[in-house]
Amino acid sequence: MRRTLRLLHTSDVHIGEGSRADLRLRGLRRVVDVALDRSVDALLIAGDLFDESRVPDEQIDEAMAELARLDLPTVVTCGNHDALGSPTIYDRVALSDAGTHIRFAAEPEGEYFVFEGIDLAVWSRSMVVHDPDNLPLDGYAPHPGDHWRVVLAHGHHVDDATDESHRSSRISAADIAALECDFVALGHWHRFFDASTGNVPAFYSGSPSESGGSFASANHITLSVEHGALVERIPLGDPP
């Protein structure tokens, strides 16, 4: 019997974004605060933790200090702003320096991070180039173990009724519906959005430091055998 899990999902933190650098750092700080206050089992960051490859060292150090405050499994994938194509911020930053609890998805073909103690398997593939050939869900296969299966992906949600073949990093409704997983944590859209399709729950969290048309937030996900995936949108506001 899989245990009930509580996950916190965020994305599009954009550390180092020009005139909004302080706001972006406060957003990350608030996410870490909520993760610790709620004693979640794991934190998921669905891309664009950093805004670009030239983030000043002091802002990198501050972001790493925030991640180091965590004492729980944290899985980070890259997005279009911090993709692995050269030059990349990850030539300068090793997220594991913030602690062994940080796992970074660096495999272009996709990889699993398995946390046996909490019955969790997280799959993600790294983004090397943000273009129409990049398909964030390509290569996924269900983990064979008896774990909660979570997919972490950064890209543009496509309504199958509309031809958006020109869009980069497409995540189609049909592709989501075909996944054999328990939850899809999405990034790239700076607003909360329910992209669930068929029996597969999939959500964008929005940025922790942008309103996205309503208010800045993160997603608190409860996975239970009885109820499946329950998603609570947590307001973050603008922390001091």
Secondary structure, DSSP 4 states (H G I P E B T S, - for coil): -PPPEEEEEE----BT-GGGHHHHHHHHHHHHHHHHHTT-SEEEEES-SBS-TT--HHHHHHHHHHHHT--S-EEEE--SSS-SSSS-GGGT--GGGG-TTEEE---TT-EEEEEGGGTEEEEE---S--STT--TTTT----SSSSEEEEEEESEEE-TTS--TTSSSEEEHHHHHH--SSEEEEESSSS-EE--BTTB-EEE---TT--TTT--EEEEEEEETTTEEEEEEEE-----
